[in-house]
Amino acid sequence: MIALLQRVSQARVDIAGETVGQIGHGLLVLVCAEPQDTEATGQKLLAKILKLRIFSDDQGKMNRSVQDVAGGLLIVSQFTLAADTKGGNRPGFTGAAPPALGEALYDRFVALAREQHPVVATGRFGADMQVHLTNDGPVTIPMRMA
């Protein structure tokens, strides 16, 4: 699985002018399943995200996790994270899981997040979403779990 984490002071997802997911301080998690991914891949990625120390402590060092700061998670599916831009000018997306598998893995990832973290909001798989955020720092971290 591929994820792009953005530390945010606020973030929301709108679909057709309606806000469907929103958090204050926390992490916007853009996530993409790949064909070889399993539920175990998602569990491993989530464990890393929840423990990743990218929030500032009292001395200003990145030494706290999203759990430590009681931040929210806004989890948004984004198959374009698997873009292949090596050839030509139009990216290919064959590295992303097929839609049915991608949706199943996304749904399971969200369910696991809700079991392990108190504040979880989402977008909607496959929807045309507008993601609004205020990146805090800015801090943006790419991650890949195999």
VOGU-3710 file (C-alpha; in Angstrom, 3 decimals, decimal comma):
1> miallqrvsq> 0,000/0,000/0,000  1,058/3,529/-0,688  0,187/6,402/1,607  0,889/10,094/1,622  0,544/11,673/5,059  0,033/15,370/5,550  0,121/16,849/9,019  -2,783/19,270/9,094  -4,322/21,863/11,357  -7,623/21,091/9,599
11> arvdiagetv> -8,851/19,096/6,602  -12,129/18,170/4,985  -13,504/16,298/1,987  -16,415/17,679/-0,024  -18,463/15,757/-2,570  -20,925/17,700/-4,731  -20,733/20,647/-2,336  -21,402/18,552/0,791  -18,763/17,942/3,461  -18,546/14,170/3,992
21> gqighgllvl> -15,463/14,011/6,241  -13,690/16,561/8,396  -11,011/16,740/11,089  -9,183/19,416/13,017  -5,544/18,856/14,020  -4,240/15,493/12,784  -3,301/13,629/9,626  -4,744/13,617/6,146  -3,965/10,107/4,899  -4,160/9,610/1,141
31> vcaepqdtea> -4,042/5,865/0,537  -3,716/3,611/-2,523  -3,921/-0,166/-2,595  -1,679/-2,111/-4,964  -2,561/-5,486/-6,556  -0,401/-7,551/-4,191  -1,750/-5,914/-1,010  -3,695/-7,776/1,660  -5,427/-6,876/4,892  -2,106/-7,571/6,648
41> tgqkllakil> -0,449/-4,891/4,497  -3,065/-2,412/5,638  -2,621/-3,412/9,284  1,128/-2,875/9,034  0,676/0,522/7,365  -1,881/1,661/9,933  0,339/0,603/12,848  3,180/2,680/11,399  0,935/5,707/10,778  -0,447/5,677/14,328
51> klrifsddqg> 3,044/5,525/15,873  4,919/7,815/13,448  6,401/10,689/15,451  5,774/13,718/13,241  4,085/16,091/15,714  6,088/18,569/17,743  6,839/18,120/21,433  7,315/20,998/23,892  10,828/21,618/22,525  9,608/21,816/18,930
61> kmnrsvqdva> 11,067/18,440/17,906  8,987/15,963/15,924  8,630/13,508/18,775  4,884/12,820/19,125  2,496/10,593/17,193  -1,057/11,341/16,109  -2,147/9,218/19,066  0,028/11,217/21,470  -1,563/14,503/20,375  -5,133/13,095/20,133
71> ggllivsqft> -5,281/14,151/16,489  -7,791/13,014/13,913  -7,317/10,900/10,813  -8,964/11,845/7,522  -8,510/8,825/5,250  -9,033/9,397/1,522  -8,618/6,831/-1,255  -6,341/8,029/-4,042  -5,380/5,541/-6,758  -3,216/8,186/-8,463
81> laadtkggnr> -0,505/7,570/-5,850  0,378/4,513/-7,970  0,995/6,665/-11,061  3,766/5,506/-13,378  5,308/8,568/-15,041  8,389/6,929/-16,574  7,139/6,856/-20,159  5,361/9,549/-22,123  3,422/12,433/-20,691  0,296/10,646/-19,525
91> pgftgaappa> 0,672/8,623/-16,316  -0,302/4,974/-16,201  -2,174/3,510/-13,250  -1,688/-0,234/-13,680  0,195/-0,212/-10,367  -3,050/0,480/-8,501  -5,236/-2,404/-7,357  -8,314/-3,120/-9,490  -11,308/-1,140/-8,209  -13,061/-4,010/-6,393
101> lgealydrfv> -9,887/-5,016/-4,538  -8,914/-1,401/-3,913  -12,304/-0,629/-2,388  -12,287/-3,757/-0,209  -8,802/-2,960/1,118  -9,691/0,711/1,655  -12,869/-0,224/3,542  -10,937/-2,674/5,733  -8,194/-0,087/6,377  -10,832/2,418/7,508
111> alareqhpvv> -12,525/-0,190/9,722  -9,197/-1,045/11,372  -8,448/2,656/11,888  -11,834/3,134/13,575  -11,119/0,187/15,871  -7,745/1,609/16,907  -8,187/5,392/16,859  -10,984/7,552/18,273  -11,300/10,201/15,529  -11,513/8,869/11,962
121> atgrfgadmq> -13,236/10,585/9,047  -13,207/9,554/5,392  -13,892/10,505/1,854  -15,838/8,142/-0,421  -14,089/5,530/-2,541  -14,250/6,315/-6,257  -16,032/9,644/-5,811  -15,008/12,957/-7,341  -13,773/14,622/-4,146  -12,477/18,058/-3,305
131> vhltndgpvt> -9,949/17,817/-0,495  -9,316/20,983/1,497  -6,488/21,160/3,987  -4,159/23,398/5,870  -0,820/21,602/5,877  0,846/22,206/9,241  4,570/22,774/8,905  4,337/21,932/6,063  4,896/18,266/6,850  4,251/15,700/4,109
141> ipmrma> 5,511/12,112/4,422  5,311/9,439/1,677  5,073/5,818/2,828  4,974/2,422/1,115  4,280/-0,913/2,799  4,792/-4,229/1,067
//
